[in-house]
């Protein structure tokens, strides 16, 4: 570690690069900051960088990182890094813990919209039609959360405040304070039928790939509403679309997909009672990610262990 390390910033957006750089420069004016937008600039500037603070980074250029000591991911997902050849000795950290509020509000928004029949209300309004119906309540319903990290626990706390019963699924079934009952992945067949709402918030790993297969989707109640704000690889998207079309599921709110952007010709677009959003449940706001980075930078400059270090072999 040098006394004044060079930091390369690559957010995937040129304007955001400058916002992040300005915030870091204001807090630590003694540091040398480089921004890069596009592969050509990364190729030119990466060899000088001791620290990379990045999102949507061209991982194939990592062999050029001759001085790199620390890679701070500008988000929670690690799938791009996990598939890259990261040189030994580089510490990788991510942004665990800052997306809980936004993602919990996303989940609750679509749970409430489903319970209150918002799609039906808007359709009736467009048709100038007055037709009363009885909305349902979240209170008393069971929500199942797949993935009980910081975001999953934040969702659990807010669901409990609405009077919901909260159950969860994690790798080994370890108890979690915010959840009434925790199931292990090996108990998923017992977990799924309990859910009135199902929320998946897990990283992209070999273990999560295809976890919600067609056979497992069939275990859900036909009244169950599914929300995916983790990664798109967890669910068989074709099977999900078929279940929605056949009314074997009540609806879904999907923010993540195996391929993004979601192809315009994918049949899930036409499935009934589905809401498709463009990966917005946990956006990287410059003020949030820069604050976490500066906290870690203080530790780095002092030679202290960094927070939110990750194991690329596990994927989180």
C-alpha positions as CSV (number, residue, x, y, z in Angstrom):
1,X,0.0,0.0,0.0
2,X,1.4,3.4,-1.0
3,X,1.0,6.6,1.0
4,X,-1.2,8.1,-1.8
5,X,-2.7,5.3,-3.8
6,X,-4.1,5.9,-7.3
7,X,-7.8,5.0,-7.6
8,X,-9.5,4.1,-10.8
9,X,-13.2,4.8,-10.9
10,X,-15.4,3.0,-13.4
11,X,-19.2,3.1,-12.8
12,X,-20.3,2.3,-16.3
13,X,-21.7,5.8,-16.7
14,X,-19.4,8.8,-17.6
15,X,-21.5,11.3,-15.7
16,X,-21.7,9.1,-12.6
17,X,-17.9,8.6,-12.7
18,X,-17.4,12.4,-12.3
19,X,-20.0,12.6,-9.4
20,X,-18.2,9.8,-7.6
21,X,-14.8,11.2,-8.2
22,X,-15.9,14.7,-7.0
23,X,-17.2,13.2,-3.7
24,X,-14.0,11.3,-3.1
25,X,-11.8,14.2,-4.0
26,X,-13.8,16.4,-1.5
27,X,-13.1,14.0,1.3
28,X,-9.6,12.9,0.3
29,X,-8.0,15.7,-1.9
30,X,-4.6,14.2,-1.5
31,X,-5.4,11.1,-3.6
32,X,-4.9,10.6,-7.3
33,X,-8.2,9.8,-9.0
34,X,-8.6,8.4,-12.5
35,X,-11.9,7.9,-14.2
36,X,-12.5,5.5,-17.1
37,X,-15.4,5.1,-19.4
38,X,-15.1,2.3,-21.9
39,X,-12.5,-0.3,-22.5
40,X,-10.0,2.0,-24.2
41,X,-9.7,4.2,-21.2
42,X,-9.6,1.3,-18.8
43,X,-6.8,-0.3,-20.8
44,X,-4.9,3.0,-20.7
45,X,-5.3,3.7,-17.0
46,X,-5.7,0.4,-15.2
47,X,-1.9,-0.4,-15.0
48,X,-1.5,2.7,-12.7
49,X,-4.3,1.8,-10.3
50,X,-3.7,0.4,-6.8
51,X,-7.5,0.5,-6.1
52,X,-10.4,0.0,-8.5
53,X,-13.8,1.2,-7.5
54,X,-16.1,-0.1,-10.3
55,X,-19.3,-1.5,-11.7
56,X,-19.8,-3.1,-15.1
57,X,-16.0,-3.4,-15.3
58,X,-14.4,-5.1,-18.4
59,X,-12.9,-8.0,-16.4
60,X,-10.9,-9.4,-19.4
61,X,-8.6,-6.4,-18.8
62,X,-7.7,-7.4,-15.2
63,X,-4.3,-8.9,-16.3
64,X,-3.2,-5.3,-16.9
65,X,-3.7,-4.4,-13.3
66,X,0.0,-4.7,-12.3
67,X,-0.4,-2.6,-9.1
68,X,-3.9,-3.5,-8.0
69,X,-4.3,-4.4,-4.3
70,X,-8.0,-3.8,-3.7
71,X,-11.1,-4.1,-5.9
72,X,-14.2,-2.4,-4.4
73,X,-17.3,-3.5,-6.3
74,X,-19.8,-0.7,-6.7
75,X,-22.7,-3.0,-5.9
76,X,-23.6,-6.3,-4.2
77,X,-23.4,-8.7,-7.2
78,X,-20.2,-10.6,-7.9
79,X,-21.0,-12.8,-10.8
80,X,-18.8,-10.9,-13.2
81,X,-15.8,-11.0,-10.9
82,X,-16.5,-14.7,-9.9
83,X,-16.0,-15.6,-13.5
84,X,-12.9,-13.6,-14.0
85,X,-9.3,-14.5,-13.4
86,X,-8.6,-12.3,-10.4
87,X,-4.9,-12.2,-9.5
88,X,-4.0,-13.6,-6.1
89,X,-3.5,-11.2,-3.3
90,X,-6.2,-8.8,-4.4
91,X,-8.8,-8.0,-1.7
92,X,-12.4,-7.9,-3.1
93,X,-15.1,-6.1,-1.3
94,X,-18.7,-5.3,-2.2
95,X,-21.6,-3.0,-1.1
96,X,-23.5,-5.3,1.3
97,X,-25.9,-3.5,3.6
98,X,-26.7,-0.3,1.6
99,X,-29.6,-1.6,-0.6
100,X,-31.8,-3.0,2.1
101,X,-34.1,-0.1,2.4
102,X,-34.7,0.4,-1.3
103,X,-35.2,-3.3,-2.0
104,X,-37.5,-3.8,1.0
105,X,-39.6,-0.9,-0.2
106,X,-39.7,-2.4,-3.7
107,X,-40.9,-5.8,-2.3
108,X,-43.6,-4.2,-0.1
109,X,-44.8,-1.9,-2.9
110,X,-45.6,-4.8,-5.2
111,X,-47.0,-7.0,-2.4
112,X,-49.3,-4.2,-1.5
113,X,-50.2,-3.5,-5.1
114,X,-51.1,-7.1,-5.6
115,X,-53.1,-7.3,-2.3
116,X,-55.0,-4.1,-3.1
117,X,-55.7,-5.1,-6.7
118,X,-54.0,-2.0,-8.2
119,X,-53.8,-3.5,-11.7
120,X,-57.5,-4.2,-11.6
121,X,-58.3,-0.7,-10.3
122,X,-56.3,1.0,-13.0
123,X,-57.9,-1.2,-15.7
124,X,-61.4,-0.4,-14.4
125,X,-60.5,3.3,-14.2
126,X,-59.4,3.3,-17.8
127,X,-62.7,1.7,-18.8
128,X,-64.7,4.2,-16.6
129,X,-66.1,1.2,-14.8
130,X,-67.3,1.1,-11.2
131,X,-67.0,-2.5,-10.0
132,X,-66.5,-3.2,-6.3
133,X,-64.3,-6.1,-5.1
134,X,-62.7,-7.1,-1.8
135,X,-58.9,-6.4,-1.5
136,X,-56.9,-8.8,0.5
137,X,-54.6,-7.9,3.5
138,X,-50.9,-8.6,4.0
139,X,-51.6,-9.0,7.7
140,X,-51.9,-12.7,8.5
141,X,-50.3,-13.8,5.3
142,X,-47.1,-15.9,5.2
143,X,-44.1,-14.4,3.3
144,X,-41.2,-16.7,2.4
145,X,-37.8,-15.1,1.9
146,X,-35.1,-17.0,0.0
147,X,-31.8,-15.5,1.1
148,X,-31.4,-14.1,4.6
149,X,-28.5,-11.7,4.3
150,X,-28.7,-8.1,5.2
151,X,-31.3,-7.3,2.6
152,X,-33.4,-10.4,3.3
153,X,-33.4,-9.5,7.0
154,X,-34.5,-5.9,6.3
155,X,-37.4,-7.2,4.2
156,X,-38.3,-9.6,7.0
157,X,-38.4,-6.8,9.6
158,X,-40.7,-4.7,7.4
159,X,-43.0,-7.6,6.6
160,X,-43.4,-8.4,10.3
161,X,-44.4,-4.8,10.9
162,X,-47.3,-5.4,8.5
163,X,-48.4,-8.3,10.7
164,X,-47.1,-11.0,8.3
165,X,-45.7,-14.4,9.3
166,X,-42.1,-14.5,8.0
167,X,-40.3,-17.7,7.1
168,X,-37.0,-18.0,5.4
169,X,-34.7,-20.3,3.5
170,X,-30.9,-20.3,3.7
171,X,-28.1,-22.8,3.0
172,X,-28.1,-24.7,6.3
173,X,-31.3,-23.6,8.0
174,X,-29.5,-21.5,10.6
175,X,-31.8,-19.5,12.8
176,X,-32.2,-15.8,11.9
177,X,-33.6,-13.4,14.5
178,X,-35.9,-11.6,12.1
179,X,-37.5,-14.8,10.8
180,X,-40.0,-17.0,12.7
181,X,-38.8,-20.2,11.1
182,X,-35.8,-20.9,8.9
183,X,-35.6,-23.8,6.5
184,X,-32.5,-25.3,4.9
185,X,-32.2,-25.5,1.1
186,X,-32.6,-29.3,1.5
187,X,-36.1,-28.5,3.0
188,X,-37.2,-26.3,0.1
189,X,-40.1,-28.7,-0.7
190,X,-41.5,-28.1,2.7
191,X,-40.9,-24.4,2.6
192,X,-42.5,-23.4,-0.7
193,X,-46.1,-24.6,0.0
194,X,-46.2,-22.4,3.1
195,X,-45.8,-19.2,1.1
196,X,-48.6,-16.7,0.2
197,X,-45.8,-14.4,-1.0
198,X,-42.3,-15.6,-2.1
199,X,-39.4,-13.3,-2.4
200,X,-36.0,-14.4,-3.7
201,X,-32.9,-12.2,-2.9
202,X,-29.9,-14.4,-3.4
203,X,-26.6,-13.9,-5.3
204,X,-25.8,-15.7,-8.5
205,X,-24.0,-18.9,-7.5
206,X,-23.9,-22.5,-8.7
207,X,-26.1,-23.4,-5.8
208,X,-28.8,-20.8,-6.6
209,X,-28.8,-21.6,-10.4
210,X,-32.2,-23.1,-11.2
211,X,-33.3,-23.5,-7.6
212,X,-36.9,-22.6,-8.5
213,X,-37.4,-25.2,-11.2
214,X,-40.7,-26.0,-12.9
215,X,-41.2,-28.9,-10.4
216,X,-40.6,-26.6,-7.4
217,X,-42.8,-23.8,-8.8
218,X,-45.6,-26.3,-8.9
219,X,-45.3,-26.7,-5.1
220,X,-46.5,-23.1,-4.6
221,X,-50.1,-22.2,-3.9
222,X,-52.0,-20.9,-6.9
223,X,-52.7,-17.8,-4.8
224,X,-48.9,-17.2,-4.3
225,X,-47.3,-14.0,-5.6
226,X,-43.6,-14.2,-6.5
227,X,-41.1,-11.4,-6.3
228,X,-37.5,-11.7,-7.6
229,X,-35.0,-9.0,-6.7
230,X,-31.9,-11.2,-6.4
231,X,-30.6,-12.7,-9.6
232,X,-32.5,-14.0,-12.6
233,X,-30.7,-17.4,-12.7
234,X,-32.7,-18.7,-9.7
235,X,-35.9,-19.3,-11.5
236,X,-36.9,-21.2,-14.7
237,X,-38.3,-18.2,-16.5
238,X,-40.2,-20.2,-19.1
239,X,-41.8,-22.3,-16.4
240,X,-42.7,-19.2,-14.5
241,X,-44.4,-17.7,-17.5
242,X,-46.4,-20.9,-18.1
243,X,-47.5,-21.1,-14.5
244,X,-48.7,-17.5,-14.6
245,X,-50.5,-18.1,-17.9
246,X,-52.2,-21.2,-16.6
247,X,-53.2,-19.3,-13.4
248,X,-51.1,-21.8,-11.3
249,X,-49.6,-18.6,-9.7
250,X,-51.4,-15.4,-8.8
251,X,-48.8,-13.0,-10.1
252,X,-45.2,-11.9,-10.1
253,X,-43.0,-8.8,-9.9
254,X,-39.7,-9.4,-11.6
255,X,-36.7,-7.1,-11.5
256,X,-33.9,-9.4,-12.6
257,X,-33.5,-11.8,-15.5
258,X,-31.0,-14.3,-16.8
259,X,-30.4,-12.0,-19.7
260,X,-30.6,-8.3,-19.3
261,X,-32.1,-6.3,-20.9
262,X,-34.9,-8.9,-21.1
263,X,-35.3,-9.7,-24.8
264,X,-38.3,-8.0,-26.4
265,X,-39.5,-11.3,-27.8
266,X,-39.5,-13.2,-24.5
267,X,-43.0,-14.6,-23.8
268,X,-42.9,-13.6,-20.1
269,X,-43.7,-10.1,-21.2
270,X,-47.2,-11.3,-22.2
271,X,-47.9,-13.4,-19.0
272,X,-50.9,-12.2,-17.1
273,X,-50.5,-10.4,-13.8
274,X,-46.8,-9.9,-14.1
275,X,-44.9,-6.7,-13.5
276,X,-41.5,-6.4,-15.2
277,X,-39.1,-3.7,-14.0
278,X,-35.6,-2.9,-15.5
279,X,-33.4,-3.9,-12.5
280,X,-34.2,-0.9,-10.4
281,X,-34.9,-2.3,-7.0
282,X,-31.4,-1.6,-5.7
283,X,-29.9,1.1,-7.8
284,X,-26.3,2.3,-7.2
285,X,-26.8,5.9,-5.9
286,X,-23.5,7.8,-5.9
287,X,-24.0,9.2,-2.4
288,X,-24.6,5.7,-1.0
289,X,-21.8,3.8,-2.7
290,X,-19.2,6.6,-2.2
291,X,-19.9,6.7,1.6
292,X,-19.2,3.0,1.9
293,X,-16.1,3.3,-0.2
294,X,-14.7,6.2,1.9
295,X,-15.2,4.2,5.1
296,X,-13.3,1.3,3.7
297,X,-10.7,3.6,2.2
298,X,-9.9,4.9,5.7
299,X,-9.4,1.4,6.9
300,X,-7.2,0.6,3.8
301,X,-5.0,3.7,4.4
302,X,-4.6,2.7,8.1
303,X,-3.6,-0.9,7.2
304,X,-6.8,-2.3,8.9
305,X,-9.0,-5.1,7.6
306,X,-11.6,-4.0,5.1
307,X,-15.4,-4.6,5.7
308,X,-17.6,-6.5,3.3
309,X,-14.7,-8.7,2.0
310,X,-16.0,-11.5,-0.2
311,X,-15.1,-15.0,-1.2
312,X,-15.2,-15.3,-4.9
313,X,-15.3,-19.1,-4.8
314,X,-18.6,-18.9,-3.0
315,X,-19.9,-16.0,-4.9
316,X,-20.7,-13.8,-1.9
